[in-house]
Amino acid sequence: MKKIMVVDNEPDIVDLTRTVLELGGYSVIPAYSGEECLRKLEHDHVDLILLDIMMPGLSGWDVFNRIKKRSPEVKVAFMSVLEISDKRKQVLLDEGLAEYIMKPFDKDSLLETVDRILNQ
């Protein structure tokens, strides 16, 4: 079973995303801050991290950069309400981001996106 870490400082978002992913057959590790994400990665292997960008403390950008330096094989997708340009998205993809998921998302599109990332 593929393991996904969901990182967001809003517990409702983590719970909702976790429920959708578990119904889709995935194992989910919740994290509520960038710091917690990095701590859990020290002892948990994950196949994908769904990472909020705007969080107190370490932002998603900071966490992404640390993950890519430490564990470049781990796939990371941002989840955000912030729209970005296609040009900026391409830069992020070139830097190793797996996907940029806009919130709010519906369960079917989230599962399709996660399936696609994990099957690449």
Phi and psi restraints in degrees (value plus and minus 20) as a CYANA .aco file:
   2 LYS   PHI     -90.8   -50.8
   2 LYS   PSI     123.7   163.7
   3 LYS   PHI    -132.9   -92.9
   3 LYS   PSI     109.3   149.3
   4 ILE   PHI    -143.6  -103.6
   4 ILE   PSI     112.7   152.7
   5 MET   PHI    -118.7   -78.7
   5 MET   PSI     109.5   149.5
   6 VAL   PHI    -127.8   -87.8
   6 VAL   PSI     101.4   141.4
   7 VAL   PHI    -140.0  -100.0
   7 VAL   PSI      94.0   134.0
   8 ASP   PHI    -178.9  -138.9
   8 ASP   PSI     120.7   160.7
   9 ASN   PHI     -98.3   -58.3
   9 ASN   PSI     -25.2    14.8
  10 GLU   PHI    -120.8   -80.8
  10 GLU   PSI      88.8   128.8
  11 PRO   PHI     -75.0   -35.0
  11 PRO   PSI     -55.0   -15.0
  12 ASP   PHI     -82.9   -42.9
  12 ASP   PSI     -59.4   -19.4
  13 ILE   PHI     -86.3   -46.3
  13 ILE   PSI     -63.8   -23.8
  14 VAL   PHI     -80.6   -40.6
  14 VAL   PSI     -67.3   -27.3
  15 ASP   PHI     -82.7   -42.7
  15 ASP   PSI     -65.5   -25.5
  16 LEU   PHI     -82.4   -42.4
  16 LEU   PSI     -68.0   -28.0
  17 THR   PHI     -83.9   -43.9
  17 THR   PSI     -60.9   -20.9
  18 ARG   PHI     -80.4   -40.4
  18 ARG   PSI     -65.2   -25.2
  19 THR   PHI     -80.1   -40.1
  19 THR   PSI     -67.3   -27.3
  20 VAL   PHI     -80.9   -40.9
  20 VAL   PSI     -65.6   -25.6
  21 LEU   PHI     -87.8   -47.8
  21 LEU   PSI     -59.7   -19.7
  22 GLU   PHI     -85.8   -45.8
  22 GLU   PSI     -58.4   -18.4
  23 LEU   PHI     -84.7   -44.7
  23 LEU   PSI     -47.0    -7.0
  24 GLY   PHI    -103.9   -63.9
  24 GLY   PSI     -18.4    21.6
  25 GLY   PHI      75.0   115.0
  25 GLY   PSI      -4.7    35.3
  26 TYR   PHI    -123.1   -83.1
  26 TYR   PSI     133.0   173.0
  27 SER   PHI    -111.1   -71.1
  27 SER   PSI     117.1   157.1
  28 VAL   PHI    -144.6  -104.6
  28 VAL   PSI     114.0   154.0
  29 ILE   PHI    -131.2   -91.2
  29 ILE   PSI      98.2   138.2
  30 PRO   PHI    -105.0   -65.0
  30 PRO   PSI     126.9   166.9
  31 ALA   PHI    -164.0  -124.0
  31 ALA   PSI     120.3   160.3
  32 TYR   PHI    -131.3   -91.3
  32 TYR   PSI     -10.9    29.1
  33 SER   PHI    -180.6  -140.6
  33 SER   PSI     143.3   183.3
  34 GLY   PHI     -83.1   -43.1
  34 GLY   PSI     -58.8   -18.8
  35 GLU   PHI     -82.8   -42.8
  35 GLU   PSI     -63.6   -23.6
  36 GLU   PHI     -83.9   -43.9
  36 GLU   PSI     -60.2   -20.2
  37 CYS   PHI     -76.8   -36.8
  37 CYS   PSI     -70.9   -30.9
  38 LEU   PHI     -84.5   -44.5
  38 LEU   PSI     -57.8   -17.8
  39 ARG   PHI     -83.1   -43.1
  39 ARG   PSI     -66.1   -26.1
  40 LYS   PHI     -86.0   -46.0
  40 LYS   PSI     -52.4   -12.4
  41 LEU   PHI     -87.2   -47.2
  41 LEU   PSI     -38.4     1.6
  42 GLU   PHI     -87.6   -47.6
  42 GLU   PSI     -46.7    -6.7
  43 HIS   PHI    -148.6  -108.6
  43 HIS   PSI     -25.1    14.9
  44 ASP   PHI    -134.4   -94.4
  44 ASP   PSI     109.0   149.0
  45 HIS   PHI    -106.7   -66.7
  45 HIS   PSI     111.2   151.2
  46 VAL   PHI    -147.8  -107.8
  46 VAL   PSI     134.3   174.3
  47 ASP   PHI    -111.4   -71.4
  47 ASP   PSI     -44.8    -4.8
  48 LEU   PHI    -174.9  -134.9
  48 LEU   PSI     123.7   163.7
  49 ILE   PHI    -139.3   -99.3
  49 ILE   PSI     104.4   144.4
  50 LEU   PHI    -118.0   -78.0
  50 LEU   PSI      94.9   134.9
  51 LEU   PHI    -143.9  -103.9
  51 LEU   PSI     101.3   141.3
  52 ASP   PHI     -89.3   -49.3
  52 ASP   PSI     128.1   168.1
  53 ILE   PHI    -107.1   -67.1
  53 ILE   PSI     -68.6   -28.6
  54 MET   PHI    -112.8   -72.8
  54 MET   PSI      79.5   119.5
  55 MET   PHI    -155.2  -115.2
  55 MET   PSI     130.1   170.1
  56 PRO   PHI     -86.8   -46.8
  56 PRO   PSI     137.6   177.6
  57 GLY   PHI      54.6    94.6
  57 GLY   PSI    -148.7  -108.7
  58 LEU   PHI     -91.5   -51.5
  58 LEU   PSI     104.5   144.5
  59 SER   PHI     -97.1   -57.1
  59 SER   PSI     146.2   186.2
  60 GLY   PHI     -78.5   -38.5
  60 GLY   PSI     -55.4   -15.4
  61 TRP   PHI     -80.7   -40.7
  61 TRP   PSI     -67.0   -27.0
  62 ASP   PHI     -82.2   -42.2
  62 ASP   PSI     -64.3   -24.3
  63 VAL   PHI     -83.8   -43.8
  63 VAL   PSI     -65.0   -25.0
  64 PHE   PHI     -75.8   -35.8
  64 PHE   PSI     -68.2   -28.2
  65 ASN   PHI     -82.5   -42.5
  65 ASN   PSI     -59.5   -19.5
  66 ARG   PHI     -88.2   -48.2
  66 ARG   PSI     -60.4   -20.4
  67 ILE   PHI     -83.4   -43.4
  67 ILE   PSI     -65.2   -25.2
  68 LYS   PHI     -84.3   -44.3
  68 LYS   PSI     -52.9   -12.9
  69 LYS   PHI     -92.5   -52.5
  69 LYS   PSI     -61.0   -21.0
  70 ARG   PHI    -104.4   -64.4
  70 ARG   PSI     -62.6   -22.6
  71 SER   PHI    -158.9  -118.9
  71 SER   PSI      53.9    93.9
  72 PRO   PHI     -82.1   -42.1
  72 PRO   PSI     -38.0     2.0
  73 GLU   PHI     -98.3   -58.3
  73 GLU   PSI     -36.0     4.0
  74 VAL   PHI     -95.0   -55.0
  74 VAL   PSI     108.6   148.6
  75 LYS   PHI    -101.6   -61.6
  75 LYS   PSI     116.8   156.8
  76 VAL   PHI    -149.8  -109.8
  76 VAL   PSI     113.5   153.5
  77 ALA   PHI    -144.2  -104.2
  77 ALA   PSI     113.0   153.0
  78 PHE   PHI     -99.2   -59.2
  78 PHE   PSI     124.1   164.1
  79 MET   PHI    -140.8  -100.8
  79 MET   PSI     104.6   144.6
  80 SER   PHI    -175.8  -135.8
  80 SER   PSI     136.2   176.2
  81 VAL   PHI    -109.0   -69.0
  81 VAL   PSI     -29.3    10.7
  82 LEU   PHI     -99.9   -59.9
  82 LEU   PSI     104.3   144.3
  83 GLU   PHI    -100.5   -60.5
  83 GLU   PSI     121.6   161.6
  84 ILE   PHI    -146.6  -106.6
  84 ILE   PSI     139.7   179.7
  85 SER   PHI     -92.8   -52.8
  85 SER   PSI     139.5   179.5
  86 ASP   PHI     -81.0   -41.0
  86 ASP   PSI     -54.8   -14.8
  87 LYS   PHI     -85.1   -45.1
  87 LYS   PSI     -65.4   -25.4
  88 ARG   PHI     -85.1   -45.1
  88 ARG   PSI     -60.6   -20.6
  89 LYS   PHI     -81.0   -41.0
  89 LYS   PSI     -62.1   -22.1
  90 GLN   PHI     -83.9   -43.9
  90 GLN   PSI     -58.6   -18.6
  91 VAL   PHI     -80.8   -40.8
  91 VAL   PSI     -64.7   -24.7
  92 LEU   PHI     -83.4   -43.4
  92 LEU   PSI     -62.1   -22.1
  93 LEU   PHI     -83.1   -43.1
  93 LEU   PSI     -59.5   -19.5
  94 ASP   PHI     -85.9   -45.9
  94 ASP   PSI     -48.4    -8.4
  95 GLU   PHI    -104.2   -64.2
  95 GLU   PSI     -21.1    18.9
  96 GLY   PHI      92.6   132.6
  96 GLY   PSI     -18.8    21.2
  97 LEU   PHI     -89.4   -49.4
  97 LEU   PSI     116.9   156.9
  98 ALA   PHI     -99.2   -59.2
  98 ALA   PSI     -55.8   -15.8
  99 GLU   PHI    -189.3  -149.3
  99 GLU   PSI     142.4   182.4
 100 TYR   PHI    -143.1  -103.1
 100 TYR   PSI      88.6   128.6
 101 ILE   PHI    -122.4   -82.4
 101 ILE   PSI     103.4   143.4
 102 MET   PHI    -101.4   -61.4
 102 MET   PSI     114.9   154.9
 103 LYS   PHI    -117.7   -77.7
 103 LYS   PSI     125.4   165.4
 104 PRO   PHI     -96.0   -56.0
 104 PRO   PSI     133.4   173.4
 105 PHE   PHI    -144.0  -104.0
 105 PHE   PSI     137.9   177.9
 106 ASP   PHI    -117.9   -77.9
 106 ASP   PSI     140.1   180.1
 107 LYS   PHI     -82.7   -42.7
 107 LYS   PSI     -59.1   -19.1
 108 ASP   PHI     -85.1   -45.1
 108 ASP   PSI     -64.4   -24.4
 109 SER   PHI     -89.1   -49.1
 109 SER   PSI     -53.8   -13.8
 110 LEU   PHI     -83.7   -43.7
 110 LEU   PSI     -68.1   -28.1
 111 LEU   PHI     -84.0   -44.0
 111 LEU   PSI     -59.5   -19.5
 112 GLU   PHI     -81.2   -41.2
 112 GLU   PSI     -63.6   -23.6
 113 THR   PHI     -85.4   -45.4
 113 THR   PSI     -66.1   -26.1
 114 VAL   PHI     -82.7   -42.7
 114 VAL   PSI     -65.0   -25.0
 115 ASP   PHI     -77.5   -37.5
 115 ASP   PSI     -65.0   -25.0
 116 ARG   PHI     -83.1   -43.1
 116 ARG   PSI     -66.6   -26.6
 117 ILE   PHI     -79.4   -39.4
 117 ILE   PSI     -66.7   -26.7
 118 LEU   PHI     -94.0   -54.0
 118 LEU   PSI     -38.3     1.7
 119 ASN   PHI    -118.2   -78.2
 119 ASN   PSI     -15.3    24.7
